[in-house]
Amino acid sequence: MTEADVVAAVEAALSGEAGAFEGAFHGGRNGDSLIVTMHTSPLRGADGAVSGGMGVIADVTERHRFLDRIDRLAFTDLVTGLPNRTALDCRLQEALGLAALNTHKVALAVLNIDRFRHVYDTRGGHAADRLLVAVGTRLAQHVGENDTVARAGGDEFFVLLPDVCGLDDVVAVSDRIASGFRTAVLVDGEPIHVQLSMGVALSPDDAVDADELVRDATVAMRRAKRDGGGVRRLYDRAMDAQFTERLALESELHRALHNGELTVHYQPQVRGSQAAVVGVEALVRWQHPERGLLAPAEFIPLAEDPGLILPMGEWIIEAACRQVKAWHDAGLAKLRLAVNLSARQVGDDALPETIARIVEASGLEAEYLEIEITESAVMDNADLARSNVGKLKRLGVRLALDDFGTGYSSLSLLSSLPIHTVKIDRSFVAGMLEHSRDMTIVTSVIALGHRLGLNVVAEGVETREQFEVLRGNGCDEMQGYLFGRPLPAKDCETLLRRHRLLP
């Protein structure tokens, strides 16, 4: 509001007209710009004639600032400063309305930061927040000026493309985003390599309703996570049936543990030229009342998401320890038990106490229990995992590094963890007779393990030829279908009493 505005309002009042004005007034103290309101009205005498005018000016700057702050709180993510889910919903509704009047399409991408929990656990909440800010900033740098990058909460972001011609435009943007994260993000001066799982849905191809479009893009993102992460998946209607089935199975899995539907099968581990049984690996199975016997790959990933893996893992270890103790008491002494732990179990601070309690309750001597961990499970929460592994070692429990050679830190783990056993991954065993590189890896792991004083076990042995090659190269122990499939306890006991599995 300028001086001319004030003069005009006063003149209007003197001419008999009321007026109102609200806006910026340049001329506050120290040259500040204020937000003011001005109301003017004429003053009339007894005869009704205008005898003067009255004006009221009020400073409403603080009220405007308060309203602006309320608006920001309602529509802005407080961590990243990006639009929040509410703002996204408004912009998505507007984009869909405009698209319905024209011929263009609307694309929505849902992005999730893979292994974000690892950053939170190892570096703390403040560092995790700064990572979210850095990811949001980099996303905004790789989309168009009319596009919207929003944070939905947690480690999930949205990218709204309100005007695209088709999938080619979507792919081009997603490729730019992927290339933008090939270099590390700096958090507190430390580089963090960010991997994003992305799901994309298109309107009107996949959905015309905003909520449905969000749901479809989310379903596609979860498919990207299940496919290993770091990939883009376009929504497909076939995903609906898979998503619905997954939700149903996840709900049923919660009941399965309490209903006694889970069971433990045992696969023999053998040593020597006659393949004498020296141990068994415990492998969980789900005897589903309608779907039949389900292998771990069909339900263990479901248990990881809701955190069911902890009570399930505890039950598996306890049941297996009691069974092997029973076999010891029945005359099958010196039989070793191997049990796999998931990343979440390895990173559980109560793990050592849980194992100690189970060993004591079952009566199984700790030296006959071998805990198998993978490289990735240790690296997901390195400090806590190393602490837990050290405590397990002090309990007398043996430790095995599973799937050796498939990760990125095998040698460093061998030197820093109290490992007793390395297990050669089945993929190398399967290819060693046809591919010289696999053969080189197998023989090198055997030689390295022996130089370090470790027991070496080969997984996935299925043919007599593989057995002979592994034995000839000094592999200590083996397991695989050649010696026996995972069996229920009763059938496994029959096999164990034979003791030798090869003629």
C-alpha positions as CSV (number, residue, x, y, z in Angstrom):
1,M,0.0,0.0,0.0
2,T,1.4,3.3,-1.0
3,E,0.6,6.9,0.0
4,A,-1.5,7.2,-3.1
5,D,-3.6,4.3,-1.9
6,V,-4.2,6.1,1.4
7,V,-5.1,9.4,-0.3
8,A,-7.5,7.6,-2.7
9,A,-9.2,5.8,0.1
10,V,-9.7,9.0,2.1
11,E,-11.0,10.8,-1.0
12,A,-13.5,8.0,-1.5
13,A,-14.7,8.2,2.1
14,L,-15.1,12.0,1.8
15,S,-17.2,11.4,-1.4
16,G,-19.5,9.1,0.5
17,E,-18.0,5.7,-0.3
18,A,-16.7,3.1,2.2
19,G,-13.6,1.2,1.3
20,A,-11.3,-1.6,2.4
21,F,-7.7,-2.5,1.6
22,E,-5.3,-5.2,2.7
23,G,-1.8,-5.6,1.4
24,A,1.9,-4.8,1.9
25,F,2.9,-1.4,3.2
26,H,6.4,-0.3,2.6
27,G,7.5,2.2,5.2
28,G,7.6,0.4,8.5
29,R,10.3,0.9,11.0
30,N,13.8,0.3,9.6
31,G,12.3,0.1,6.2
32,D,10.4,-3.1,7.0
33,S,7.5,-4.2,4.8
34,L,4.3,-4.6,6.8
35,I,1.0,-6.2,6.0
36,V,-1.8,-3.8,6.9
37,T,-5.6,-3.5,6.6
38,M,-7.3,-0.1,6.1
39,H,-11.0,0.5,6.4
40,T,-12.5,3.9,5.5
41,S,-16.0,5.2,5.7
42,P,-17.7,8.5,5.4
43,L,-19.1,10.5,8.4
44,R,-22.5,12.0,7.8
45,G,-24.3,14.8,9.6
46,A,-28.0,14.8,10.7
47,D,-29.0,15.8,7.2
48,G,-27.2,12.8,5.7
49,A,-24.6,14.9,4.0
50,V,-21.0,13.8,4.2
51,S,-19.2,15.9,6.9
52,G,-15.9,14.0,7.0
53,G,-14.3,10.6,6.9
54,M,-12.8,8.0,9.2
55,G,-10.1,5.5,8.6
56,V,-8.7,2.7,10.6
57,I,-5.3,1.1,9.8
58,A,-4.2,-2.1,11.5
59,D,-0.9,-4.0,11.3
60,V,-1.7,-7.6,10.6
61,T,1.8,-8.7,9.8
62,E,2.0,-11.2,12.6
63,R,-1.4,-12.7,11.8
64,H,-0.2,-13.3,8.2
65,R,3.0,-14.8,9.4
66,F,1.1,-17.2,11.6
67,L,-1.2,-18.2,8.8
68,D,1.7,-18.8,6.5
69,R,3.3,-21.0,9.1
70,I,0.1,-23.0,9.5
71,D,0.0,-23.4,5.8
72,R,3.6,-24.6,5.7
73,L,2.9,-27.0,8.5
74,A,-0.1,-28.4,6.7
75,F,1.5,-28.8,3.3
76,T,5.3,-29.1,3.9
77,D,7.4,-32.0,5.2
78,L,9.2,-30.7,8.2
79,V,12.3,-32.8,7.7
80,T,13.1,-32.1,4.0
81,G,11.1,-29.0,3.3
82,L,9.4,-30.8,0.4
83,P,5.7,-30.9,-0.2
84,N,4.1,-33.5,2.1
85,R,1.5,-36.1,1.4
86,T,-1.4,-33.7,1.8
87,A,0.2,-31.3,-0.7
88,L,0.8,-34.2,-3.1
89,D,-2.8,-35.3,-2.9
90,C,-4.0,-31.8,-3.8
91,R,-1.6,-31.5,-6.7
92,L,-2.4,-35.0,-7.9
93,Q,-6.2,-34.3,-7.9
94,E,-5.5,-31.1,-9.8
95,A,-3.3,-32.9,-12.3
96,L,-5.9,-35.7,-12.9
97,G,-8.6,-33.1,-13.4
98,L,-6.6,-31.2,-16.1
99,A,-5.6,-34.5,-17.7
100,A,-9.3,-35.5,-18.1
101,L,-9.9,-32.3,-20.1
102,N,-6.9,-32.9,-22.4
103,T,-5.1,-35.8,-24.0
104,H,-2.0,-36.0,-21.8
105,K,-1.4,-38.5,-19.1
106,V,-0.3,-38.3,-15.4
107,A,2.5,-40.5,-14.0
108,L,3.2,-41.2,-10.3
109,A,6.3,-42.8,-9.0
110,V,6.8,-44.1,-5.4
111,L,10.4,-44.4,-4.4
112,N,11.8,-46.2,-1.3
113,I,15.4,-46.0,0.0
114,D,16.8,-49.5,0.2
115,R,18.5,-50.3,3.5
116,F,17.6,-47.0,5.1
117,R,17.1,-48.7,8.4
118,H,20.8,-49.6,8.3
119,V,21.7,-45.9,8.2
120,Y,19.4,-45.1,11.0
121,D,20.7,-47.9,13.2
122,T,24.4,-47.3,12.6
123,R,24.5,-43.5,12.4
124,G,21.5,-42.3,14.3
125,G,18.3,-40.4,13.7
126,H,19.9,-37.1,12.9
127,A,22.1,-38.6,10.2
128,A,19.1,-40.4,8.8
129,D,17.2,-37.1,8.6
130,R,20.1,-35.5,6.8
131,L,20.1,-38.4,4.3
132,L,16.4,-37.8,3.6
133,V,17.2,-34.1,2.9
134,A,20.0,-35.0,0.6
135,V,17.9,-37.6,-1.3
136,G,15.0,-35.2,-1.6
137,T,17.3,-32.5,-3.0
138,R,18.9,-34.8,-5.5
139,L,15.5,-36.0,-6.7
140,A,14.3,-32.5,-7.2
141,Q,17.4,-31.8,-9.4
142,H,16.4,-34.6,-11.8
143,V,12.8,-33.8,-12.6
144,G,11.1,-31.0,-14.5
145,E,10.1,-27.6,-13.1
146,N,6.4,-28.6,-13.3
147,D,6.9,-31.9,-11.6
148,T,6.5,-32.5,-7.9
149,V,8.9,-34.3,-5.5
150,A,7.1,-35.0,-2.2
151,R,8.0,-37.0,0.9
152,A,5.3,-39.3,2.1
153,G,6.9,-40.1,5.5
154,G,9.6,-42.6,6.6
155,D,12.0,-43.3,3.7
156,E,9.3,-43.0,1.0
157,F,9.1,-40.3,-1.7
158,F,6.7,-39.5,-4.5
159,V,7.5,-38.0,-7.9
160,L,4.4,-36.6,-9.7
161,L,4.7,-36.0,-13.4
162,P,1.5,-34.1,-14.3
163,D,1.9,-34.0,-18.0
164,V,3.4,-36.9,-19.9
165,C,2.7,-38.4,-23.3
166,G,3.3,-42.0,-22.3
167,L,5.8,-44.5,-20.9
168,D,8.7,-43.2,-22.9
169,D,8.5,-39.9,-20.9
170,V,8.3,-41.8,-17.6
171,V,11.2,-44.0,-18.4
172,A,13.3,-41.0,-19.4
173,V,12.7,-39.3,-16.0
174,S,13.3,-42.5,-14.0
175,D,16.5,-43.1,-15.9
176,R,17.7,-39.6,-15.0
177,I,16.8,-40.2,-11.4
178,A,18.7,-43.6,-11.4
179,S,21.8,-42.0,-13.0
180,G,21.6,-39.1,-10.5
181,F,22.2,-41.6,-7.7
182,R,25.2,-43.4,-9.2
183,T,27.4,-41.1,-7.2
184,A,27.3,-41.2,-3.4
185,V,25.3,-38.8,-1.3
186,L,27.4,-36.9,1.4
187,V,26.0,-37.0,4.9
188,D,28.2,-35.2,7.5
189,G,31.1,-35.5,5.0
190,E,30.7,-39.2,4.7
191,P,29.7,-40.8,1.4
192,I,26.6,-43.0,1.4
193,H,25.6,-44.9,-1.7
194,V,21.9,-44.7,-2.1
195,Q,19.8,-47.3,-3.9
196,L,16.2,-46.6,-4.7
197,S,13.3,-49.0,-5.4
198,M,10.8,-47.4,-7.7
199,G,7.3,-48.2,-8.6
200,V,5.4,-46.3,-11.4
201,A,1.7,-46.1,-12.3
202,L,0.1,-44.2,-15.2
203,S,-3.2,-42.5,-15.5
204,P,-5.6,-43.2,-17.1
205,D,-3.9,-46.4,-18.2
206,D,-3.7,-47.9,-14.7
207,A,-6.2,-45.8,-12.7
208,V,-8.2,-42.6,-13.0
209,D,-8.8,-42.1,-9.3
210,A,-6.0,-40.5,-7.2
211,D,-6.1,-43.1,-4.4
212,E,-6.0,-46.0,-6.8
213,L,-3.1,-44.4,-8.7
214,V,-1.1,-44.1,-5.4
215,R,-2.0,-47.7,-4.5
216,D,-0.9,-49.0,-7.9
217,A,2.4,-47.2,-7.8
218,T,3.0,-48.5,-4.2
219,V,2.3,-52.1,-5.3
220,A,4.8,-51.7,-8.1
221,M,7.4,-50.3,-5.6
222,R,6.9,-53.2,-3.3
223,R,7.4,-55.5,-6.2
224,A,10.7,-53.7,-7.0
225,K,11.8,-54.3,-3.3
226,R,10.9,-58.0,-3.6
227,D,13.0,-58.2,-6.8
228,G,16.1,-57.2,-4.9
229,G,15.8,-53.4,-4.7
230,G,17.5,-50.8,-6.8
231,V,15.2,-51.4,-9.7
232,R,12.2,-49.8,-11.4
233,R,8.9,-51.6,-11.9
234,L,5.9,-50.5,-13.9
235,Y,2.5,-51.4,-12.5
236,D,0.9,-54.4,-14.0
237,R,-2.6,-55.6,-13.2
238,A,-1.2,-59.1,-12.5
239,M,0.6,-57.5,-9.5
240,D,-2.8,-57.0,-7.8
241,A,-3.4,-60.7,-7.4
242,Q,0.1,-61.2,-6.2
243,F,-0.2,-58.4,-3.7
244,T,-3.6,-59.7,-2.4
245,E,-2.2,-63.2,-2.0
246,R,0.9,-61.8,-0.2
247,L,-1.3,-59.9,2.3
248,A,-3.4,-63.0,2.9
249,L,-0.3,-65.2,3.4
250,E,1.2,-62.7,5.7
251,S,-1.9,-62.7,7.9
252,E,-2.0,-66.5,7.9
253,L,1.7,-66.7,8.8
254,H,1.0,-64.9,12.1
255,R,-1.5,-67.6,13.0
256,A,0.8,-70.4,11.8
257,L,3.3,-70.0,14.6
258,H,0.6,-70.3,17.2
259,N,-1.3,-73.1,15.5
260,G,1.7,-75.4,15.2
261,E,1.8,-75.3,11.4
262,L,5.5,-74.7,11.3
263,T,7.8,-77.7,11.3
264,V,11.6,-78.2,11.1
265,H,13.2,-80.5,8.5
266,Y,16.8,-81.6,8.7
267,Q,19.4,-82.0,6.0
268,P,22.5,-84.1,6.7
269,Q,26.0,-82.7,6.5
270,V,28.7,-85.4,5.7
271,R,32.4,-85.9,6.0
272,G,35.0,-88.2,4.5
273,S,35.2,-90.6,1.6
274,Q,32.2,-92.6,2.8
275,A,30.1,-89.5,3.5
276,A,29.6,-90.2,7.2
277,V,27.0,-87.9,8.8
278,V,28.5,-85.4,11.2
279,G,25.7,-82.9,11.4
280,V,22.4,-81.6,10.2
281,E,21.1,-78.2,9.1
282,A,17.7,-77.2,10.5
283,L,15.4,-75.8,7.8
284,V,11.9,-74.5,8.6
285,R,8.9,-75.6,6.6
286,W,5.3,-74.4,6.7
287,Q,2.6,-77.1,6.6
288,H,-0.1,-74.8,5.3
289,P,-3.6,-76.3,5.8
290,E,-4.6,-75.5,2.2
291,R,-1.5,-74.9,0.2
292,G,0.5,-77.9,1.5
293,L,4.1,-77.9,2.4
294,L,5.7,-74.5,1.7
295,A,9.5,-74.0,1.4
296,P,11.2,-71.1,3.3
297,A,11.5,-68.9,0.1
298,E,7.7,-68.7,0.0
299,F,7.2,-67.3,3.4
300,I,10.4,-66.2,5.2
301,P,10.4,-62.8,3.3
302,L,6.9,-62.2,4.6
303,A,8.2,-62.8,8.2
304,E,10.9,-60.2,7.8
305,D,8.5,-57.3,7.1
306,P,6.3,-57.4,10.2
307,G,9.1,-58.5,12.5
308,L,7.7,-62.0,12.9
309,I,11.1,-63.5,12.2
310,L,12.3,-63.0,15.8
311,P,9.7,-65.2,17.5
312,M,9.8,-67.6,14.6
313,G,13.6,-67.8,14.6
314,E,13.6,-68.4,18.4
315,W,11.0,-71.2,17.9
316,I,13.1,-72.9,15.2
317,I,16.3,-72.8,17.2
318,E,14.5,-74.2,20.3
319,A,12.7,-77.0,18.4
320,A,15.9,-78.0,16.6
321,C,18.1,-78.0,19.8
322,R,15.6,-80.2,21.6
323,Q,15.5,-82.6,18.7
324,V,19.2,-82.9,18.4
325,K,19.6,-83.3,22.1
326,A,17.0,-86.2,21.9
327,W,19.1,-87.8,19.1
328,H,22.2,-87.5,21.3
329,D,20.4,-89.2,24.2
330,A,19.3,-91.9,21.7
331,G,22.9,-92.8,20.8
332,L,23.5,-90.4,17.9
333,A,26.2,-88.6,19.9
334,K,28.6,-86.0,18.4
335,L,25.9,-84.8,15.9
336,R,26.2,-81.1,15.2
337,L,23.3,-78.8,14.6
338,A,23.5,-75.9,12.1
339,V,20.8,-73.1,12.2
340,N,20.6,-70.1,9.9
341,L,20.0,-66.6,11.3
342,S,18.4,-63.8,9.3
343,A,19.8,-60.2,9.3
344,R,17.2,-59.1,11.8
345,Q,18.1,-61.9,14.2
346,V,21.8,-61.1,13.9
347,G,21.0,-57.5,14.7
348,D,18.8,-58.2,17.7
349,D,20.5,-57.1,20.9
350,A,18.7,-59.9,22.8
351,L,20.2,-62.7,20.6
352,P,23.0,-63.9,22.9
353,E,20.6,-64.1,25.9
354,T,18.1,-65.9,23.8
355,I,20.6,-68.5,22.5
356,A,22.0,-69.0,26.0
357,R,18.5,-69.6,27.4
358,I,17.6,-72.1,24.7
359,V,20.9,-74.0,25.0
360,E,20.4,-74.3,28.8
361,A,16.7,-75.3,28.5
362,S,17.3,-77.9,25.8
363,G,20.3,-79.5,27.5
364,L,22.3,-79.4,24.2
365,E,25.9,-78.6,24.8
366,A,26.8,-75.3,23.2
367,E,29.7,-76.8,21.1
368,Y,27.2,-78.8,19.1
369,L,25.3,-75.7,18.0
370,E,26.6,-73.9,14.9
371,I,25.0,-70.6,14.0
372,E,25.1,-69.7,10.3
373,I,25.3,-66.0,9.3
374,T,25.7,-64.3,5.9
375,E,28.0,-61.5,5.0
376,S,25.0,-59.2,4.3
377,A,23.4,-60.0,7.7
378,V,26.6,-58.8,9.5
379,M,27.0,-55.7,7.3
380,D,23.4,-54.6,7.8
381,N,24.1,-53.7,11.4
382,A,27.9,-54.2,11.7
383,D,28.6,-53.0,15.2
384,L,25.8,-54.8,17.0
385,A,26.3,-57.9,14.8
386,R,30.0,-58.1,15.7
387,S,29.1,-57.7,19.4
388,N,26.5,-60.5,19.2
389,V,28.9,-62.8,17.4
390,G,31.5,-62.2,20.0
391,K,29.1,-63.0,22.8
392,L,28.0,-66.2,21.0
393,K,31.6,-67.3,20.7
394,R,32.0,-66.8,24.4
395,L,29.0,-69.1,25.0
396,G,30.9,-71.8,23.2
397,V,28.6,-71.8,20.1
398,R,30.3,-72.4,16.8
399,L,29.9,-69.8,14.0
400,A,29.7,-70.4,10.2
401,L,29.9,-67.8,7.4
402,D,27.2,-68.9,5.0
403,D,27.0,-68.3,1.2
404,F,30.7,-67.4,1.2
405,G,31.9,-65.5,-1.9
406,T,28.6,-64.0,-2.8
407,G,29.0,-60.8,-0.8
408,Y,31.5,-57.9,-0.9
409,S,33.4,-58.3,2.3
410,S,34.2,-61.9,2.8
411,L,37.9,-61.6,3.4
412,S,37.5,-58.8,5.9
413,L,34.9,-60.8,7.8
414,L,37.1,-63.8,8.0
415,S,39.8,-61.8,9.6
416,S,37.6,-59.9,12.0
417,L,35.0,-62.4,13.2
418,P,35.6,-65.6,15.3
419,I,34.5,-67.9,12.5
420,H,34.8,-71.7,12.7
421,T,33.4,-72.7,9.3
422,V,33.0,-71.2,5.8
423,K,30.3,-72.6,3.5
424,I,30.9,-72.5,-0.2
425,D,27.8,-71.1,-1.9
426,R,25.8,-73.7,-4.0
427,S,26.0,-71.5,-7.1
428,F,29.8,-72.1,-7.3
429,V,29.4,-75.8,-6.7
430,A,26.7,-76.1,-9.4
431,G,29.0,-74.4,-12.0
432,M,32.4,-75.7,-11.1
433,L,32.5,-78.7,-13.6
434,E,31.5,-76.5,-16.5
435,H,33.1,-73.1,-15.7
436,S,36.8,-72.7,-14.8
437,R,36.1,-69.5,-12.9
438,D,33.7,-71.4,-10.5
439,M,36.2,-74.2,-10.1
440,T,38.9,-71.6,-9.3
441,I,36.7,-70.0,-6.7
442,V,35.9,-73.4,-5.1
443,T,39.5,-74.5,-4.8
444,S,40.7,-71.1,-3.6
445,V,38.1,-71.0,-0.8
446,I,39.1,-74.5,0.3
447,A,42.8,-73.6,0.3
448,L,42.1,-70.2,2.1
449,G,39.9,-71.8,4.7
450,H,42.5,-74.4,5.5
451,R,45.3,-71.8,5.7
452,L,43.1,-70.0,8.3
453,G,42.4,-73.2,10.2
454,L,38.7,-73.2,9.2
455,N,36.3,-76.0,8.5
456,V,35.1,-75.8,4.8
457,V,31.6,-77.0,3.8
458,A,30.3,-77.2,0.3
459,E,26.5,-76.7,-0.2
460,G,24.3,-77.9,-3.1
461,V,26.2,-81.1,-3.9
462,E,24.0,-83.1,-6.2
463,T,26.2,-85.5,-8.3
464,R,28.8,-88.0,-7.6
465,E,31.2,-86.1,-9.9
466,Q,30.9,-83.0,-7.7
467,F,31.5,-85.1,-4.6
468,E,34.7,-86.6,-6.1
469,V,36.1,-83.2,-7.2
470,L,35.4,-81.6,-3.8
471,R,36.8,-84.5,-1.9
472,G,39.9,-84.5,-4.2
473,N,40.5,-80.8,-3.4
474,G,40.3,-81.5,0.4
475,C,36.8,-80.1,1.1
476,D,36.0,-81.0,4.7
477,E,32.3,-81.4,4.6
478,M,29.4,-81.4,2.1
479,Q,25.6,-81.3,2.0
480,G,23.1,-81.5,-0.8
481,Y,20.6,-83.7,-2.5
482,L,23.2,-86.4,-3.2
483,F,23.2,-87.2,0.5
484,G,19.6,-86.4,1.2
485,R,16.9,-83.8,1.0
486,P,15.7,-81.9,4.0
487,L,13.5,-84.5,5.9
488,P,11.1,-84.4,8.8
489,A,12.7,-85.5,12.1
490,K,11.4,-89.0,12.0
491,D,12.6,-89.7,8.5
492,C,15.9,-88.0,9.2
493,E,16.5,-90.2,12.2
494,T,16.1,-93.3,10.0
495,L,18.7,-91.9,7.6
496,L,21.0,-90.9,10.4
497,R,21.0,-94.5,11.8
498,R,22.4,-95.6,8.5
499,H,25.3,-93.2,9.2
500,R,26.9,-93.6,5.8
501,L,25.2,-92.2,2.7
502,L,27.4,-93.4,-0.1
503,P,28.3,-97.0,-1.0
